[in-house]
């Protein structure tokens, strides 16, 4: 098995000389074999090994038995063991999620914490058998090609050296090397979906093809290569379709349907922190072609209008409330920074305000129904609504656009610029309104 592990390590560039590695140690056969294998490579790669054991408190004395076993094993191997205790049952109930998901979230949170503290990689004991079970589990949920990718051999600083070894090979390795390990009793029941797949589905598939798990590894590898390429093409398509207020529907739809669907999924994650299911993607594709809106969750909706796809707040409760104009006014709103600075130049700028309005009840706010705007050069006065329409400001964004006004007289409007009423007379003695992205945007 060690040769297989070394091949996997080399194939995915998992280890470098002098690496610090934290082994996720449950005490089961997989993690015990992983620790032993890495220990055998210790001198070859000049590794510094640690281990972490998380007691989920789900199996009473059995959980305590596993912890004691891991403590003894780490002591025997001469490595430092980090132990963490959690009441997963209570946490899962409080968070209203499954114990399985809660436990997973805790594990990866602890891995992240300790790896940062040590400047180390984390090695988990996922196997080819785990990959096959995850693949089947994802298929039963109607997953996309990204679900077929199953368990990645490397993800950020997490490595999985056993990902091409089957559970059978690992148990044989433990037997041949006299390695003791503990057995989680929950793995012997069909209480969890994965156990049902492990005990009832995988054996049938192995009867059809005894190398099923290895074939699943190759399928997942091929899927990851395709998915990686799809993501590259998708990012290019998103970049080329980006426009002032969102994404050009026609440009985005000109791509292959696989790219368009993936782009919609990516945009939902990045703009609304929302994982779109197939039904959401189909609805969004429809509004991209015909216009309309789709509510994603309580916070966000996606809108297609005037050929532009946009992500907007589901409601407009968060509005600007009468912020007074001053020379150094600065405020944050809707992921942007608004800043007023003294301007000293002879160059014209559409965002220059007459400083005489300081102390004259000029305030930043959002629009009102009676607001009016006078174009500075044309001298034509129109309802602000019509001016926004002429400037093609998306209708769903208009209630969140910042304006500077005295009463109902608009001095400046974000996206349009200064009005005749607010225009600076002397460019060398003016105030400039700047709209900047917030940090991280």
C-alpha angles and dihedrals in degrees: 000000000000090000090054091049092049090050091051092047091052095042093057098030091239099157135044129183112280096017121160111222129193110201117210099228119192095159093245124126094265097053093040090053090047093052091047093048093049090046089055090053092046097104094038091059098023089238128184107211131204132165136212127203123190118202106206093187092225101120104041113214091008090060090050090048090054091050092050091048091052092048091054093044093051090048090050091051092045096237132130115255123206114205126194128185125208136169094226095174092058094041092050091050092048092048093041093232133118120278088238093057093041091052091049093050091050093049095053092044090055092045089054093048096050096040090054091048092052100031087236142141119242120231117202124190099234112150140198086264091055089048092052092049091049090049092053092044091053092047091054089054092054096252127182125236088285089065090052087059084071113174115006115223089223128023117173104304095344117103130188110199094174096053093111095045121089123229088246091056091049094051089049089051090052091049094048093048097043093243116165120211140169128245123227105225092211089066089064095060133068093232092114126057092235091054090053089054091046096048102033112022107034094052090056092049090048088055087058093043120006088202092056095125093050090048089051090053090054092047091051091047091052091046091052091053091051092044091051091052091046090053092051092051090043093055090051091050092049091049093050093048096047114116137169099286102022137308129333106243095204093052092047094046091052089075128085111286091245089058093045093051092047090047090054090050092049093047091051091053096045099040102034106016086239128140104218118214122209092268092055092048092052091049092049092048088054095053090046087061101037107018129247140110138277122201109222100183140323092293106040144036130182118227132193115197134144088009094299126116112214139175114221140172112273090231137018100228093121103075135154111264114209104296109188120241112246133157093258101031112154127173140158122231136160095352092310138102119226115201134179116205136171110263121212114177140096092234120108118241128180091223099059116121130197105252090216088084091072106111092012098104093267109156139175112238142134122275129285129205094251097049117128131195129203117203108233098223102028095044090216118142119211138165107275088239091063093044090053090049091052090051089050094238103168112257094231090055098048096086089056097046113113119237134181111220147163105214106314094334110106114219096177137001127198109245093019106050135216123351127223089258095055102034118129114246095201116039091198090059106040143111119244123210112211126192112200134174115256117250111284093024 
